[in-house]
């Protein structure tokens, strides 16, 4: 890479960090500057994030005053230290025997979390880079993350070593087991690995679980598989040694060492962390490795490419971030913070694979909300990020639902909720009857679902079940929700530039789902929807709005493929639904929660968002602005509750609601509370989308892909620009 290019990238990164800081003036007094540069930005900071099983975070504001964790909060000891002439200083994790460096700054961009540290011997900048570029599937699917550093001695140092170490707890979930490992000499660097001696890939499904299979790798100039006593010796005196002790805990560690470093001379380097899960996804009978490995490449190919392409990778990320800055130039720092907080989390809670038909599959995990894979009502809220940058990823989310809906066991005329439990696409697991019916000899003992109980389970192959299998409880289904989600998302993926093959190949299924909305969509009967955290609703107005938008989308799909009769029927039903909707709510100040409730109730009507984005004109501007005025009147410090029943709110739906207006002040009145939640919530876990507006405590959900919905305002800008 040319020096001028590197200088441009460095200047951009500095500019981006200052913007996230809120435009801090570097000439400010140093004590105020240090406090400002270290202020809290997020409840948890992404360090190494690639997929639902490769996800390491810091839950504190000072990197060396807390230990790293998995996305669910479980401990994942990850240590970073610098040894200078025999004295060891820590910058990552709470390292026994090391002196914690003073942290001087923390900043977050779309792909990088960067920290500054200092002591009397040197200044250190360390950055954690997860190259989850939505416009580059090959790069995003490569299971390797970076730790880059620059270190500048304040005085001459005879021997300087930077080290990154992972403890063996990365190798298992809850039950410790024997760990093996080793190291390899590569071209110009070394890599060390470890994993369980017993490898059972894909041996469980569930929600709040890590994989207890696969192998972890650390790469640096030197890399070791170490006993804990060897690691402690290095921390104590700087000596790197290998002595195998079978019963010791194990580490893998990378070391970059430098001799006779002059004061003021900046040293720069990088290390990598990689995870090979061996097998990534079960897809209706196919065992699929990660997308990067689809043509026979190995984890060593991934590590070697990543290690040698560091600057090239940073340049790709910088191009994206420069473009993101341009898109954000008319927004404030709160919205910028929301976008950079959302991107790595949204990308990294998916797994990218390719099936035997050559389909790209982009499979979400419902983290900390039941563990389902490819959930339709997760795809719908998350898709603005992907509609903006890569609509093929949206289509990769939809494919499992379309595929399962054609299987004999799914005999219903509405869309499935999910395709299984991560990492298994084996058929819908939501609403299985065994959860409700304990006295049915056919199904009562067929499933033992796990949420966060710690019970390791593996579900049966539901997709193979015969058509007469009665395994689902209708009362736990979401028929209008999921039919609408799938129709809107499929249409949107093509409207935003994706291949229309997904509409052509699945037209018959989409029509079946439209038929359901045609007779049941206007005034939904009591049923589950994605927001029933308190109780099911009867005659849900927001769900009705979603069905209306979906009917319009289907009419346009029918028109696209010359199905004139279907188009006319859908347009006729749409006109009838809208006439009744406007008649029923004529003269109201704001729309109530349900058709049979009054104006003492309300609920965010976020499902009108795609009507606005696609310019359908179904819901009048006057109606939408009245809604926004009412919501802003109820907004507090942490934004507005989802509806009048409880103090819970959803981050994705707040941003969807912001899309109902072009008024920046009204938008900000809602989303600024979400930014305040990020800065103040007492729950130090990855960005939750479900929290109490009274105090900021979260409820279950964390590290979910739905934060992709935060990008809906940028998607709206793009669609309006290209209108």
N, C-alpha and C positions, 0 to 999 in steps of 0.2 A: 504493500500500500504506500502511496506517495506521502511524504511528510506533510504536504499541504492539506491532503485529505484528512490525515490524523488530526491536524490542528483544527480543521473545521469541525470535526466530530467532537473534539474536546471542548471547543467553544460552545457548541450546541448543548452538550451535556451540562456544562456549567450554567448556561442560560436557563435550561429546563429546570435545574435544581433550584435556582433562585426564584423562578416563577412558582414552583411548588411551595417554597418558603414564604411566598407572599411578597416578593420584590424587596427582600432585605438589602439595604444599602451597606456595602462592604466597608464604608468609612465610619460606620457606627462604632460606638464605644465597645471595646473588646468583651467586657463582661456581659453586656446586653446582647452582643452578637453571638457569643457562645451559647447563651441561654436560648436565643431564638433558633440557632442552627440545630440545637438538640431537642427542640420541642416535639412533643408527640404528634405524629401524623396518622398512625394506624393502630388498631388494636393488636394486630400481629403483622409481622413483616416477612414477606416471602424471601427465602434464601435460595434453596435449590428446589425448583418446582417443574415437573414435566408431565405427570399423569396422576391418577388417583392413588397409586402406590408409591410414587416417587414425589414426595411433597414434604419438604423440610422448612420450618418456619421458626421465627423468633417471636416470643410472646412478651417481650419487654422493650422498653425504650432505649435502654443501654445494653448493647449487645453482649457484653461480658459480665453482666449482672444477673443473667438468667440462662438456663440451658435451652437448647433448641428442642423443637417438638415436631411430631407428626401433625397433620392438619386437624386431627381430632383432639389434640392437646396432650397425647401421650409422649413421654420423654424419649428423645432421640439425641443422645449425647454426641455433640459435634463440636470439636475444639479447634480454635485457631490461636497460634502463639508465634511470637518472635523471640529468638534467643540472640542476645547481643553480648559477646564476650563472656558467655557462661551465665548470664542473668536472663531469665525467661519472663516475658511479658505476655499477658493474654489479651486477645481482642474478641474472641468468639467463645462463648460458654464460660461456665465457672470452673476454672482449671485449678485444682489443688496444687499448691506449691509455686504458682506463677503470680506475678504482680499485675493486677489489672491496669491496662492502659487507660488514660483519661480520654473518654469519648468527646470529641469536639463538634461532631455534626452527624446528621442522618438525613438522607434524601431518598426520594423514590421517583423513578421514571417508569415508563411502561414495562420495561424488561429488566430493570436494574434496581437493586437496593444498595446504596452506597453509604459508607461510614468513614468518618475521619477520626484519628486518634493521635495522641501525642504523649511524650515523656521527655525527660531531660536528654535522652540519647538519640531519639529519632522522631520523625513524624511519619504517620502511616495513613494511607488511603486504601480501603479494601472495598471491592464491589462484588456483589453476588448477581450473576447474570443467568437468567433463564430464557433462552432464545425461542420463545413460543410465538413466532411470527405468524399471524393468521393468513398472510398472503403467500407463505412459503411452507407448504405442507411437509415437504421433505425435511426441512430444518426443524420445524416444530415437532416432528415425529422422532427425531434423533434423540435418544434418551441420555443426553449428556448436558450438564450445566457447568458453569464456570465460577471460579473465584479468582478475580484479578486483583493485583495490588501494585501500589507504588510506595516505596519507602525511601525517605531522605534522612540520612544521619545528620545530627546536629554537631557531632564530633566524630573523629576518626574511630572506626570500629574494625578490629582485627578479624573477627569471625562473626558473620551475621547469617542467621538461618530463619526462614519463614516456613511454618508448618501448618498443615491442615490434617486433622485426624477424625475418624469416625469410629465410635464404639460399636461393639458387636450387637447392641440392642437394635440396630438397624436391620438385623438379619431375621428377627422373629417378631411376632405380634405380641402375645401375652405370655407364652410359655417358653422359657429358656431351653436351649438345646445346644448340643456340641457344634462348635463352629470350626470350619477349616478355611484355609486361605493360602496365599502365596504371592509371588511377585514375578514380573516379566520385564526383561530389557527390551525396550522399543527403540525406534529410530530417533535418538536425541532426547529421550526421556524414559521414565519407567512407570509401570502401573502395578498397583497391588490390588488384590481382591480378597473378599471373604463371603461366606454364606454358610448355611446350615449343612452339616454332613448328610442329614436326611433331607432330600429334596422331593417334595410332593407338589409340583406346580398345579395351580388352580384347585387346591384342595379344600377350599371353602368359599362360600358366598356370604354376604352380610353387609351391614351398614358401616358401623364405626370400626373397621378393621384395616390393618395393614397386611401386606403379603408376608407370610412366613416361608417364602420360597424365593428363588432367584439369587443373583450375586451382585454385590456392590463393588465399585472400583474407584480408587483415587489415583490420579496421575500427576506427576511432578517430575523435576529433574532426578530426584531419587524417590522411591516408594517402597514401603515395607509393610509386611504383615507382622504385627508385633504382639508380644505378650504385654499385659498391663504394666508389669514391672519394667519392661524396656521403655515404654512410654513415660512412666514416672521418672526413670533415670534421665531421659532427655529433658524433661521439664526441670528436673533438679539441677542439672549441670551442663546441658547442651550436648551430651554425648549420644550419638546415634549408634545403636548396637542391636544385635539380634541374638536372643537366647530363647529357644523354644521351651516354654513351660506349659505342659498340657492342661493343667487345671486353672491357669490364669484366665481372666477375661481377655479378649482379643481386640485389637485395633487394626485398622489400615490407616497409614499415614503417608503424606507426601512431604518432602523436604526440598526446599530450594536454598542452597548455601552459597555464600559469597565471602571472599577473603579480601582483607586489606581495603576496606571501603572508605574513601575519603569523605570528610565532612562536606555536606552540600551536594553530594553526587546522588542523584535519584536513580534507584534501581526499580525496574518494572518487570513483572512476571505474571504467570497465571498457573492455576491448577484446575483440574477437572474432577467432577464427581459424576459417575454413571451408574445406572442400574439396569441389569438385564433380567427381565421377569421370566425368560425362557419360553413361556407361552402367555399370550395376552388376553385373548377373548375366545370363548366358545360361542359359535354363531350357528345355531340351528343345525348341528351336526358337523360343523367345521371347526377345527382347532387352529386358531389364527395367531401368528406372531405379529409383533408390532409392524406398522407400515414401513418403517425404515428397513426392516429385514425381509421384506416381501420377495426380493429377488436373490436371496441367498447371502446377503451381507451379514457379518457377525458383529458382536459387541466391540471387538477389537478394531474393526473397520470404523465403527462409529466414534470410538475414542480417538483413533488416529486422525480421522478427518477433523474432529472438533479441536483437538490439541493444535493441529497445524493450521487451522483456518480461523484462529481466534480474531485476528484483526479484520479479516473479511467478514466474519459473522457480526462483529461490532458495527462495521460499516453498513451492513444490511439493516440492522436494528436502528441505526441512526437515521437512515433514510425514512423509515416508518415514523420515527419519533418527530422528525422535522415536519413531515406531512401532518401528523397528529397536532403538533403545535399550531400549524396554520389553520386547521379546522377549529381549534379551540380559541383562536385569537379574539373572538367576539364574546367569549364567556369569561367568568371570573375564576378565582383560584379554587373555590369550593368545587365547582364542576370539574376542573382539571384534576383535582385530588381524587374525586370519585372515579374518573376514567382510569387513572394510573393504578388506583387500588383494585379495580375490577379486572384488568386485562389478563394478568398472569393467572389469577385465580380461575377465571372463566375458561381460559384455554386449558389449564392444567387439571381441571376436574373432568376432562375427556380423555379417551384413548382413541388413537387413530390406527385403523387397520384396513385391510383390503380383503374382500372375500373372493371365492373361486370364480365368480362372475366378473371380477374386475371392478366391483363397486367400491368406492371410497366410503368407509363407515367412520363416523365421528360420534363416538358413543359416550354419553354423559353418565356419570354416577350421581345419584341423589345422595350427596354426602350429608349425613346426620339428619336425614328425613325419611329414610327407610331403605336406602341402598339400591333402589331400582335402577335399571339400565335403560337408556333411550326413552325416558319418560316424556310423553307428548306434552304434558303441561309443565315440563322443564324446558323443552325445546322452544315453545312459544315465547316465554318471557326472555329467554337468553338470546334469541336470534338477531336482535339489532346489530350487535357487534359483527356477526358473520354476514348478514345481509349487506352491511357496509363494505366489508373487506373481501369476503370470499363466500358467495352464496352456495358454492358446491358443498361447503361444510354443513349448511342447513339441510341440504338434500341427503347428506351422509347421516344426519340425525333422524331423518324421517324414514329411511329405507327399512329399518327393522320393524317398525310399526306396520308399514305396508306389507312386508313379507309375512309377519305373523297373522295379520288379518285374513290372509288367504288360506290359512291352515284349517283343517276340519274342526279342531277343538274350538276355534273361535267362530261360533255360529250366530253371532249377534249382528244386528244391522247398525251398530255404532262402532266407533273407533276404540281400539284398546288403549289402556292407560300407559302401559310399558311393555317391554319385551323380555323381562326377566329381572334377575338380581345380579348386579355387577360382581364378577366379570362374565356372567353367563347370559347370553341371549337364548333362552329356552322356553319362552312363552310368558304371558302376563302372570305376575305373582301378586299384584295388588288385587284385593277382593276375593282371594281364594276362600272357598266356603268353610274350610276347616277352622278358620279363625272365629266363626260365629256359631257353627253347628257342631256340637260335641257328641251327638248321638246318631250319626249317619255312618253306617258300617262301611260305606264305599269311600268316604273322603275324610272322616274325622281324624284319622291318623296319617294322612297323606303328606301333610306339610307341618313343619315346625319353623315358622318364620322367626328370623332374628332381626332386631332393630339395633339396640345398643346393649343387649343383655350379656354379651360375652360368650354366648353359646355358638360354637362353630357348627355350621350347617352346610349341606349341599342339597339343593332342590332337585326333584325328579324332572324328567324330560317332558314337560307339559306339552310342548309343540307336537309330540308324537301321539298324544292321547286321541282316542276315537271321538267322533262327532257326538256320540251319545253321552260322553262324560259330562256330568253336572258338577263342575268344580267351583263355579263362581257365584258369589252372592250379589245379586243385582243392586241391593241397597248400598253397596260399597262401590258401585261403578260411577263413572262420570260421563254419561253419554253425550250430553249437549256440549260440555266442556271440551271433550276430546275430539268429537266430530268437527267442531269449530276450529280448534287448534290446528288440526291436520289440514283442513281445507285452506285456512288462511296462510299457514306456513308454506304449504306446497305452492300456492299461488305466488306468495311473496318471494320465494326463492327464484322463481322465473322472472317475475316483474323486476327484480333487482339484478338480473343478468345471468342467472343460472340456466342450464340446459332444460328445455321443455320436455325432454324425454320422460322425466319423472311424472309429469301430468299425463302424457300420452299413455304410458305404460300402466298407469293406475287410474285411468279415467273411470272405469266401471266401479272401482272401490270408492272413489270420491263421490260418484253419483249416489251410491248406496248411503253414504254418510249425509249427503245433501238431503236425500229423501227423509232421513230421520229428522233433520231440522225443519223440513217443509211442514211436517205435521206436529212437531213438538217444540219448536224453537222460540216462539213468541212469548208465551207465558210458561216458563219451565215449571213442571211439577216438582214437588219436593225431591231433591236429589243432591248428591255430593257435588261440590265443585272445588276448585283448587284452593279456595280461601275459607273453607269451613273449619276454622280452628276452634270455633265455639260450638256451633251446631249447624245442621243442614238447613238450607233455606228453601222455602216454597215461594215460587213466583219471583225469582231473583232478577231484578232489573238489569244489573250489569251483565249477567249471563245472557239475558235476552239481547242486549246490545251486541254481544259477541256473535250470537247466532245470525243476527241481521247482517253484520259485516261479512260473515262466512258465506251467506247466501249470495251476496253481491260478488264475492270472489269466485264462487262456483259458476255464476252466470257468465263471468268473463272467461273462465276456463272453457266452458261449453262453446262460447262464441269463437274462441281461438281455434278450436278443432272442428268447427262447422256443424256442431250439434244444435241446429236452430230450434228444434222443439224443446230441448232441455233449457236452452237459454231463455226462451220466451216464458216457459213455465216458472223458472227461477225469478225472472224479472217481475212477473205477475205476482208471485208470492211475496217478493220483496216489497212491492208497492202496497200490498194489503197489510203486511206487518208494520210498515212505516206509518200508514194511515192510522192504524189502531194505536201504535205507540204515541204518536202526536196527539191523537184524540184523548187518550187516557190521561196524559200528563199536561194537557192544556191548562195554562194559567198558573202552574206551580212555580215557586221561587227556585227550587232545586229538586232534582229527582230523588225520590225516596229509595230506601233499601229494597223494597219489594213492591209489587203491583198493588198489594192490599194494605200497605202501611202509609203513614202520613208524613208530613214534612218535619216531624220531630226526629225522623230517622234519616240516615244518609249512608252512602257507600261510595267509595271512589269509582268512577265510571271509566276506568282505564281502558276498558275494551273498545272504546271509541277511537283509540289511538290510530289504528291502521286505516280507519275511514279518513282521518286527517292526512296521514302520510301519503296515501294513494289518491287523494283528491276526489273521493267518491261523492262527498257532499250529502251523506245520509243524515247526519245529525247537524243541525244548524249551528253556525258560529255563535248566535245569541244563546242557544241552550248550553253550549260548551263553556262560554264565558261566565254564564251564571253559575255553572258548576264550579269553575275555578275560583270565582269570588267567594263561594260558600266554603270551599276547602281551605282557602287561605285565611278566612276568618276564624277557622278552628285550629289553625296550625300553631304549635307551640315551639319550644326550643329545639325539640328533636323531631319536628315536622308534624304530620297529621295522622291520626289513627285511620286504619283501613275502613272502618265503619263505626257506627255509634254503639255497637254492642260491647266493645272491649277496647283496651288501650294498645292493642297490638297494631303494628304497621309492617308494610313490606317495601323494601328499598326499590325493587324492580317496578312495582306498581306505582310508587310515587313518581318515578321518572317517566313511566308510560303516561301517567296523568299529566305531567308537565307538557307532554307533546300535544295536549288538547288546545293549547293556546300558543300564539306567537309573542305574547307579552313576556319579555325577559324578567320583568319585576315579579310577575306572578309565578313564573317558573322558579325563580330563585327563592321565593317565599316558601316553596315546598322542599326543594332539594338541599337548601342550606342546612336544614335540620338533619339530613342524612350525613352530610359532612361533619356536623357537630357530633353525631353519634360515633363516627369513626374516631374522632379525637378524644372522646370522653367516656365511652362505654366501659364499665368495669370488667367486662368479659374479654379476656385477652386471648382471643382465638381468631382465625381467619374471618374475614368480612361476612358477618351474618346478614341474611336478608329478612329476618323476622325478629323484631324486637319491640319492647314496650316503650312507647313514647314518654311514659312517666318513669324516667330514671335510666333508660338505656340498657336494661338487662335483656339478654337474648332469650329466645325460646327455641331450643333444639337446633335450628338450621345453621350450618356454617360451612364455608368452603364450597358453596353451591354455584353451579354454572349460571344461575339466573341473573347474576350481576352483569352479564352481557347486555341486559336491558338498559343499563345506564347509558349506553351509546345511542339510545333512540333519538336524542336531540341532534346528534351529528348525522344520523341516518336521515332524519327529517330535513336537515339542511341540504344534504346531498340530493335527495329526491326533488326538493323544491328548485335546486339549482339546475337540475336536468329535466325539469317539467316540460 
